[in-house]
Amino acid sequence: MEKRAFQEFENKVCVITGGAGVIGSSIVSALAALGMKTVILDINKELAEKVAAEIQTKTGAEVFGLEANVLSRESLEDAKKQIHEKFGRISYLINGAGGNSPKATTQVETMDESNKDDWEKTFFGLQMEGFDWVFDLNFKGTLLPSMVLGKDMVEDGSGAILNISSMNSFKPLTKIPAYSAAKSAVNNFTEWLSVHLAKTGVRVNAIAPGFFLTNQNRFLLVDEKSGEPTARGQKIISNTPMGRYGEVDELQGTVLYLLSDLSQFVTGIVIPVDGGYSAFGGV
């Protein structure tokens, strides 16, 4: 019988960190609909369990919500043990945990005569604890789960790791130096690990979403009182040729491609999903 597209996903186990978030839950829904056994790892246990139950009800697939801290090896090892007991060995890992912090975000886009003496609003007023938090979550929170949860795939000689990067990694945006730099580190790590694991049968790739409204960036892009785009949000839309934010479900196709056998000879790449933002020169 002819093989169906994505048939290899059936009854395989995929773990997604940060899976209870806006982007993560959309990806989980797509995987579950194809028969994947999916594990949502999230620092928020109640939310992970709630999202898992909702997707399981909607798709009929097996979805498991589990508390885990992506910055704790002990927490990840404990999660891995529970996953093995409930579902079996891990075939796919999506590193989706990430986010930005107001403490690592400047209040002004650039310094000029009007604000150069107001240090607190500029780069010089940022707090190191904000940088530490952003780098730890985005970079180390990709590194450590790959170390702990990627072993199953190497031992089994097959599988795929998918990292969630950002368009900020290619073109650093104003105001968010820590997030942009951390995501650039994720890109570099994606390439490094793909080479390191290339002969093991495990592929490593990433996607770089453009602008999608999430819980992490909403405070920068939408006016809390009016619900209208901020000046920054409008600038983003104007520089995205499709003229809108992405819908999170529009990431699903690229994710499925990079995890599936359709991309068996693809490793070490970062695919933008950005409505043309990276191709646009501004005029």
C-alpha positions in Angstrom: 0.0 0.0 0.0 1.3 3.5 -0.9 2.6 5.4 2.0 0.6 8.5 3.1 2.3 11.8 3.8 3.4 12.1 7.4 2.5 8.5 8.1 5.8 8.2 9.9 4.4 10.4 12.7 1.8 7.8 13.8 2.5 6.6 17.3 5.8 8.4 17.5 6.6 10.6 20.5 7.3 14.3 20.1 8.2 16.6 23.0 7.7 20.3 22.7 9.0 22.7 25.4 7.0 25.8 26.0 4.2 23.8 24.3 1.4 25.5 26.2 2.1 28.9 24.6 0.3 30.4 21.6 2.7 29.1 19.0 3.4 25.8 20.9 -0.2 24.8 21.2 -0.8 25.4 17.5 2.1 23.1 16.7 0.9 20.4 19.1 -2.6 20.5 17.5 -1.0 19.9 14.1 1.1 17.0 15.3 -1.7 15.4 17.3 -4.0 15.5 14.3 -1.5 13.3 12.4 -1.5 10.7 15.2 1.7 11.8 17.0 1.9 11.2 20.7 2.7 14.7 21.9 4.1 15.9 25.2 3.8 19.5 26.3 6.5 20.5 28.6 5.9 23.8 30.3 6.9 25.6 33.5 3.2 26.1 34.2 1.8 22.7 35.1 -1.8 23.7 35.2 -1.7 25.3 31.8 0.2 22.4 30.2 -2.4 20.0 31.5 -5.3 22.2 30.4 -3.9 22.7 26.8 -3.1 19.0 26.5 -6.7 18.0 27.6 -8.2 20.5 25.1 -6.1 19.2 22.2 -6.7 15.6 23.1 -10.4 16.2 23.2 -10.3 17.9 19.8 -8.1 15.4 18.0 -8.6 12.1 19.8 -4.8 11.8 20.0 -2.7 11.1 23.0 -1.4 14.4 24.5 0.4 14.7 27.8 0.9 17.9 29.7 3.9 17.9 32.0 5.6 20.4 34.2 9.3 20.9 33.5 11.9 23.6 33.8 14.1 23.8 30.7 16.9 25.3 32.7 17.1 22.4 35.2 18.7 19.1 34.1 17.1 17.3 37.1 13.7 18.6 36.0 14.2 17.5 32.4 15.5 14.1 33.5 12.4 13.6 35.6 10.2 14.6 32.7 12.0 12.2 30.4 11.4 9.3 32.9 7.7 10.1 33.0 7.6 10.3 29.2 9.2 6.9 28.9 6.8 5.4 31.3 3.7 6.9 29.6 4.5 7.0 25.9 7.9 5.4 25.3 11.1 6.7 23.6 11.3 10.2 22.2 11.5 10.5 18.4 11.2 14.3 17.9 12.0 17.4 20.0 10.8 20.9 19.4 12.5 23.6 21.5 9.8 26.2 21.8 10.5 27.7 25.2 11.5 31.3 24.9 10.6 34.9 25.4 11.7 38.5 26.1 11.7 40.7 29.2 10.9 44.4 29.7 14.1 44.5 31.7 16.1 43.8 28.6 14.0 46.2 26.4 15.0 49.8 25.8 12.2 52.4 26.0 13.5 54.3 22.9 14.5 52.9 19.6 17.5 55.0 19.0 19.5 57.6 21.0 19.4 61.2 19.8 19.6 64.8 21.1 16.2 64.5 22.7 17.0 61.5 24.9 20.7 61.0 25.1 20.9 62.3 28.7 18.0 60.1 29.8 20.1 57.0 30.4 17.3 54.9 31.9 15.4 54.9 28.6 18.4 53.7 26.5 20.8 50.7 26.3 22.7 52.1 29.2 19.7 51.8 31.5 19.1 48.1 30.9 19.4 45.6 33.7 21.8 42.7 33.5 19.2 40.5 35.2 17.0 41.0 32.2 19.8 39.9 29.8 20.6 36.9 32.0 16.9 35.8 32.0 16.5 36.2 28.2 19.8 34.4 27.4 19.1 31.6 29.8 15.6 31.0 28.6 16.2 31.3 24.9 19.7 29.8 24.5 20.3 27.6 27.5 16.6 26.6 27.3 17.3 25.2 23.9 20.7 23.7 24.7 19.8 21.7 27.8 16.6 20.0 26.5 18.6 19.0 23.5 21.2 17.4 25.7 18.8 15.5 27.9 15.9 14.6 25.5 18.0 14.2 22.3 19.8 11.1 23.6 16.9 8.8 22.7 17.1 9.8 19.0 20.9 9.3 18.8 20.6 5.9 20.4 17.8 4.9 18.0 19.6 6.3 14.9 16.7 8.5 13.8 14.7 11.6 14.7 14.7 15.4 14.4 15.3 18.4 16.6 13.5 21.6 15.7 14.4 24.9 17.3 12.2 27.9 17.3 14.3 31.0 16.4 13.0 34.4 15.2 13.5 36.9 12.4 15.2 39.0 15.1 18.1 36.6 14.8 18.9 37.8 11.2 17.9 41.5 11.5 18.1 42.7 15.1 15.2 44.9 16.0 15.4 48.1 17.9 14.7 48.0 21.6 15.4 44.2 22.1 19.1 43.6 22.1 19.1 40.6 24.4 16.3 38.7 22.6 17.9 39.3 19.1 21.3 38.2 20.3 19.9 35.1 22.1 18.0 34.0 19.0 21.2 34.5 16.9 22.9 32.1 19.3 20.1 29.6 18.7 20.7 29.8 14.9 24.4 29.2 15.4 23.8 26.3 17.8 21.3 24.8 15.3 24.1 24.7 12.7 26.7 23.4 15.1 24.5 20.6 16.5 23.4 19.6 13.0 27.0 19.0 12.0 27.8 17.2 15.2 24.8 14.8 14.8 24.8 14.5 11.0 26.1 10.9 10.9 23.8 9.7 13.7 20.6 9.9 11.8 19.3 12.9 13.8 18.6 16.1 11.9 18.6 19.6 13.5 16.9 22.6 12.0 15.0 25.7 13.0 12.2 28.0 11.9 12.4 31.8 12.2 8.9 33.2 12.7 8.3 36.7 11.6 5.7 38.7 13.5 3.0 36.8 15.3 1.1 38.2 18.3 2.1 36.2 21.3 2.0 36.7 25.1 5.7 37.8 25.0 5.5 40.6 22.4 1.9 41.9 22.8 3.0 44.6 25.2 5.2 46.1 22.4 2.8 45.7 19.4 -0.7 46.4 20.7 -2.0 49.4 22.7 -3.5 47.9 25.9 -6.3 50.4 26.1 -7.4 50.8 22.5 -6.4 47.4 21.1 -4.9 49.2 18.0 -1.4 48.6 16.8 1.3 50.7 18.5 3.5 52.9 16.4 6.0 50.0 16.5 3.3 47.5 15.5 2.3 49.6 12.6 5.9 49.9 11.4 6.2 46.1 11.5 3.0 45.6 9.4 4.2 48.3 6.9 7.5 46.4 6.5 5.9 43.0 6.0 5.0 42.7 2.3 1.9 40.7 3.1 0.7 43.6 5.2 -0.3 41.7 8.4 0.8 39.6 11.3 1.1 35.9 10.8 -1.5 33.5 12.1 0.1 30.9 14.3 -1.4 28.0 12.3 0.7 29.2 9.4 3.8 27.9 11.0 2.4 24.3 11.0 3.4 23.4 7.4 7.0 24.3 7.8 7.2 22.5 11.1 5.7 19.3 9.7 8.1 19.5 6.7 11.2 19.8 8.8 10.2 17.0 11.2 9.0 14.6 8.5 10.7 12.3 6.0 10.0 14.9 3.3 13.2 16.6 4.5 15.4 13.6 5.1 18.4 15.4 3.4 17.8 18.7 5.1 19.8 19.6 8.2 21.4 22.8 9.7 19.0 25.3 8.2 16.8 28.1 9.5 13.6 28.7 7.5 11.9 32.1 7.8 8.1 32.1 8.0 7.7 35.8 7.8 5.3 37.1 5.1 8.2 38.4 3.1 9.7 40.6 5.8 13.2 39.3 5.2 13.0 39.9 1.5 11.8 43.5 1.8 14.2 46.4 1.5 11.9 49.0 2.8 11.0 50.7 -0.5 
